[in-house]
């Protein structure tokens, strides 16, 4: 009788172990399938867009412009008008040339040695 219970217990343990393993394998397979479909979603959606080009990441450009004038030009804006115009042309040229980029412009000056309009 004892051997029969022992054998029955081993069979039940084996059956429950197989069921638990199948359940775990099923859970892992379901999770990985869901992940696969989630990460494919953007690619599938992009396939159905008509005549749309994907936006590429714009390059980043950092431009540093030195703007230093004489003390007389910084005290008298009329004398510094030429420097102001040159700086304006420089900035306009940068904006035109790098319109396709994320442009950052830094104007470097010295205290009391710059002119602004």
Secondary structure, DSSP 8 states (H G I E B T S, - for coil): -HHHHHHHHHHHHHHHHHHHHHHHHHHHHHHHHHHHHHHHHHHHHHHT--S--------EEEEEEE----HHHHH-TTTTHHHHHHHHHHHHHHHHHTTTSEEEEEEE--TT-----
